[in-house]
Amino acid sequence: MNKRIDESFYEYADREFDAYLSDIIYALNSSSEEYRKAKEKQTQITRENPKISKVLYDKDIEVLSEDELALLLNVLDYEDEMRMIEEKELFYRGSREATKFFLKTGIIKK
């Protein structure tokens, strides 16, 4: 496992906060089947529908058919699903870090 993920936040945060969070989110690709499936479905739709990809990632203006619009909404739903999984993981990670900090500072005892 990546040492950055196992290292406590307060030992690591002052050096690379963004990298720390990115590593946690990246690890979801292997630790969360639900996250991985949503990402795969999102990627499949955008690869198979270049107009949707242009709208989302290039911010191009495209005229979409009803089917393409429905697929765009699916992609956005998968994005919401992934974001919620990421937020839950970060919340749990923050709780773990707070507990470590409280133990280290003596606020709570084992």
Secondary structure, 3 states (H helix, E strand, C coil): CCHHHHCCHHHHHHHHHHHHHHHHHHHHHHHCHHHHHHHHHHHHHHHHCHHHHHHHHHCCCCCCCHHHHHHHHHHHHHHHHHHHHHHHHHHHHHHHHHHHHHHHHCCCCC
